[in-house]
Structure formats: C-alpha cells, structure tokens
Amino acid sequence: MDDYLDSFQALVSNAGYIDPQTLVVKFRRGLRLGIQNQIATMPYEQPADTDPDVWYRAARRIDQACLANEAFQSVSRSAPSASLKTVSAQPPPLSAARLPLAPPPPVIPKPPPTAPSMGVPMDVDAARKARSLPLRGCY
C-alpha cells in the first residue's frame, strides 16, 4: 500500500491535480477492489469523498489489517497439526482411565430356522394353475 500511495502522490503531483474530490476518485480507482470496497462500505467514520488524506489513512489501516489477518491465518493453518501431535502424545486423564467400560449390548439369539411347510394341497394346486395359464394379451 505504501508503494501505491507514494507513486499515486507523485503522479498526482506531476499531473497537477489539486481538486480533493478528483484526488479521491483517482485514488479509489487505483486501489485494490477489496480495500476500496471496505472503505466505501465502512459503517462508521466513512471518509468523505472530498478528503483524500482520510482515504489514504483508511487504505493504510485496512491494508495493515489484511496483512495481519493473512499472517494469522497462515500461522493458524500450520498450528493445528503441531497442537494435535502434542495432545495425542499426552496420556488420558486419570479420571477417564478409571471409568468402567460400558457393558456390551445383550446378544439376542436368533430363532432356529424352520423347515419349509408342505403347504395345503389347495394352495399348491392354485400355484401350479397360475403358472400354466398362458398370458393373454392383445394381438
């Protein structure tokens, strides 16, 4: 952000811009979209479109916050694996080691398989008739 701000101020000075609103418009156009959106949508103390110095300070502050957040995220991404190793290397607490194990669920015996029934003669005959009838369809 400092490099952008230095080069922006040099270019504005060389171009001869002095109108504060023009400076803010030009500055906003060159900002990274994320920073520009955050400044433009600030709920409190949003800089006026006619005060470039406040825009410069807000852009620096948001850029520094983004850099700090990126540094935090990069450290927190690598930290869980290290902390998990330390946690798994520790023995379980004594209170957890002394707890009795829960009894296994009761085993319900399966009933013995039954022999196939011989069936009722009428049922057997009805099943044979159903198989021997030709299928009726439209021809």
C-alpha positions in Angstrom: 0.0 0.0 0.0 2.8 2.4 0.8 4.3 1.9 -2.7 1.0 2.6 -4.3 0.4 5.6 -2.2 3.9 7.1 -2.9 3.6 6.5 -6.7 0.0 7.9 -6.7 1.0 11.1 -4.9 4.0 11.5 -7.3 1.7 11.0 -10.4 -1.0 13.4 -9.0 1.7 16.0 -8.3 3.1 15.7 -11.8 -0.4 15.8 -13.4 -1.2 18.9 -11.4 -4.4 17.6 -9.8 -5.5 19.7 -6.8 -9.2 19.2 -6.5 -9.8 16.9 -3.5 -12.8 15.1 -5.0 -10.8 14.3 -8.1 -7.9 13.0 -6.0 -10.3 10.7 -4.1 -11.8 9.4 -7.3 -8.4 8.7 -8.9 -7.2 7.1 -5.7 -10.2 4.9 -5.4 -9.8 3.7 -9.0 -6.3 2.5 -8.3 -7.0 0.8 -5.0 -7.3 -3.0 -4.8 -11.0 -3.8 -5.1 -11.2 -5.3 -1.6 -9.7 -2.3 0.1 -11.8 0.1 -1.9 -15.0 -1.8 -1.1 -14.2 -1.9 2.6 -13.6 1.8 2.8 -16.6 2.7 0.8 -18.9 0.5 2.9 -17.5 1.4 6.4 -20.5 1.8 8.7 -18.7 4.4 10.9 -16.3 7.1 10.1 -16.5 6.6 6.4 -14.2 9.1 4.7 -15.7 11.9 2.8 -15.3 11.9 -1.0 -13.6 15.3 -0.6 -10.9 14.4 1.9 -8.1 12.4 0.3 -5.9 12.3 3.4 -8.6 10.4 5.3 -8.8 8.0 2.4 -5.1 7.5 2.4 -5.1 6.7 6.2 -8.1 4.4 5.9 -6.4 2.5 3.0 -3.2 2.0 5.0 -5.2 0.9 8.1 -7.2 -1.7 6.1 -4.1 -2.9 4.2 -2.3 -3.5 7.5 -5.3 -5.3 9.0 -5.5 -7.6 5.9 -1.7 -8.3 6.2 -2.1 -9.1 9.9 -5.1 -11.4 9.1 -3.2 -13.2 6.4 -0.3 -13.8 8.8 -2.6 -15.1 11.5 -4.3 -17.4 9.0 -1.0 -18.8 7.7 0.1 -19.5 11.3 -3.2 -21.0 12.4 -3.2 -23.3 9.3 0.1 -24.9 10.4 -0.6 -24.8 14.1 -3.4 -27.4 14.4 -1.1 -30.2 13.2 1.5 -29.3 15.8 -1.0 -29.0 18.6 -2.7 -32.3 17.7 0.6 -34.1 18.0 1.1 -32.7 21.5 -2.4 -33.5 22.5 -2.3 -37.1 21.2 1.1 -37.7 23.0 -0.4 -36.9 26.4 -1.8 -39.8 28.4 -5.5 -39.8 29.1 -6.6 -38.0 32.3 -6.8 -40.3 35.4 -10.5 -39.8 35.8 -11.1 -41.1 32.3 -8.8 -44.1 32.8 -10.7 -45.2 35.9 -14.1 -45.1 34.4 -15.6 -48.6 34.0 -16.2 -49.8 30.5 -19.8 -49.9 29.4 -21.2 -53.5 29.2 -21.6 -54.8 25.7 -25.2 -54.8 24.3 -27.1 -58.0 25.0 -27.0 -60.6 22.3 -30.4 -61.7 21.2 -30.4 -65.3 19.9 -31.9 -65.9 16.5 -34.7 -68.4 16.4 -33.7 -71.7 14.7 -34.7 -71.9 11.0 -38.0 -73.7 10.4 -38.5 -76.4 7.9 -40.5 -75.4 4.9 -44.1 -76.3 5.3 -45.6 -78.8 3.0 -48.4 -76.4 2.3 -52.1 -77.0 1.9 -52.9 -79.1 -1.3 -55.3 -76.4 -2.5 -52.6 -73.8 -2.3 -50.2 -75.9 -4.3 -52.7 -76.6 -7.0 -53.6 -72.9 -7.3 -49.9 -72.0 -7.7 -49.5 -74.6 -10.4 -52.5 -73.4 -12.3 -51.3 -69.8 -12.2 -48.0 -70.8 -13.9 -49.6 -73.0 -16.5 -52.1 -70.4 -17.8 -50.9 -68.7 -21.0 -50.6 -64.9 -20.8 -53.4 -63.1 -22.5 -52.5 -60.1 -24.5 -53.7 -58.0 -27.4 -52.7 -59.3 -30.8 
